[in-house]
Amino acid sequence: MSRYKVLPGPEAFLPPSAASMGNVLPDPGEAHIEGKVVPVDEAYEVAARKILGAKVPTIFPGPLVLWKINPHVAEKATALRELANEVPMRLIPMADYRPKYPK
């Protein structure tokens, strides 16, 4: 199966599931970058380049980070806050991912 990448445009609104396109979970010490599994160090480099090259760098922390479910999540939240202060970048909390349907 060829490597799949979601393209900008209408397809991006309802892309196929990652599993159906042959995407597998990375092993410990690896990460996903644009559809391929790479070492974590390479993933950090790519993420840093994208964050520093963005016009308005923004992170959208979700419910797992916002509600501090366990101590490990608290470490992630602290790291995100430090990153946001260092770059500087926006933090926009996403407390709920569910769509808002009209009444």
Secondary structure per residue as TSV (DSSP state, phi and psi in degrees):
chain	resnum	aa	ss	phi	psi
A	1	M	-	360.0	134.0
A	2	S	-	-75.0	158.2
A	3	R	-	-69.6	130.1
A	4	Y	-	-103.9	141.0
A	5	K	-	-136.7	129.6
A	6	V	-	-69.8	126.4
A	7	L	-	-94.1	153.9
A	8	P	S	-65.2	153.7
A	9	G	S	117.0	-162.7
A	10	P	G	-58.2	-33.9
A	11	E	G	-59.5	-32.0
A	12	A	G	-66.0	-18.9
A	13	F	G	-75.8	-27.9
A	14	L	S	-145.7	68.4
A	15	P	-	-73.3	158.4
A	16	P	-	-66.6	159.4
A	17	S	-	-65.4	148.7
A	18	A	T	-61.3	-41.1
A	19	A	G	-63.8	-37.6
A	20	S	G	-69.8	-17.8
A	21	M	G	-99.3	12.4
A	22	G	T	86.4	12.9
A	23	N	-	-81.8	127.4
A	24	V	-	-116.1	159.2
A	25	L	-	-69.1	139.4
A	26	P	-	-74.7	154.4
A	27	D	-	-76.0	163.7
A	28	P	T	-55.9	135.8
A	29	G	T	91.6	-0.1
A	30	E	E	-124.0	165.7
A	31	A	E	-149.1	165.6
A	32	H	E	-94.9	131.4
A	33	I	E	-133.7	112.1
A	34	E	T	47.9	47.4
A	35	G	T	88.5	-0.4
A	36	K	E	-125.3	151.9
A	37	V	E	-89.3	127.2
A	38	V	E	-133.9	163.1
A	39	P	E	-62.4	151.8
A	40	V	H	-58.6	-39.5
A	41	D	H	-60.2	-41.8
A	42	E	H	-65.8	-38.0
A	43	A	H	-63.6	-40.7
A	44	Y	H	-62.3	-41.7
A	45	E	H	-62.1	-46.8
A	46	V	H	-63.0	-43.8
A	47	A	H	-62.1	-43.0
A	48	A	H	-62.7	-43.1
A	49	R	H	-61.8	-42.4
A	50	K	H	-68.1	-40.8
A	51	I	H	-65.8	-47.4
A	52	L	H	-70.6	-24.4
A	53	G	H	-90.7	-4.9
A	54	A	-	-76.7	146.5
A	55	K	S	-64.5	-49.4
A	56	V	S	-131.2	85.1
A	57	P	-	-62.2	132.3
A	58	T	E	-141.8	140.0
A	59	I	E	-119.2	137.2
A	60	F	-	-111.7	84.9
A	61	P	-	-67.0	137.6
A	62	G	-	-97.7	-170.8
A	63	P	H	-56.7	-38.1
A	64	L	H	-58.3	-42.9
A	65	V	H	-78.1	-38.1
A	66	L	H	-68.3	-36.9
A	67	W	T	-95.0	1.7
A	68	K	T	46.6	67.0
A	69	I	-	-69.2	-34.5
A	70	N	S	-150.2	171.2
A	71	P	H	-61.4	-32.4
A	72	H	H	-62.5	-38.2
A	73	V	H	-68.4	-34.1
A	74	A	H	-61.6	-37.2
A	75	E	H	-63.9	-42.0
A	76	K	H	-63.0	-42.5
A	77	A	H	-63.1	-41.5
A	78	T	H	-63.7	-43.0
A	79	A	H	-63.2	-41.4
A	80	L	H	-62.4	-42.5
A	81	R	H	-64.9	-42.3
A	82	E	H	-63.1	-41.5
A	83	L	H	-62.1	-45.2
A	84	A	H	-62.8	-35.8
A	85	N	H	-74.7	-33.2
A	86	E	H	-74.8	-38.8
A	87	V	T	-69.8	-50.6
A	88	P	T	-78.1	157.7
A	89	M	-	-148.3	165.9
A	90	R	E	-84.1	147.1
A	91	L	E	-119.7	117.9
A	92	I	-	-117.8	106.6
A	93	P	-	-67.6	138.0
A	94	M	-	-117.7	84.0
A	95	A	S	-68.8	-25.3
A	96	D	-	-146.4	125.8
A	97	Y	-	-88.6	-11.9
A	98	R	S	-64.5	141.7
A	99	P	-	-68.3	151.2
A	100	K	-	-94.3	105.9
A	101	Y	-	-85.5	142.1
A	102	P	-	-66.7	150.6
A	103	K	-	-87.9	360.0
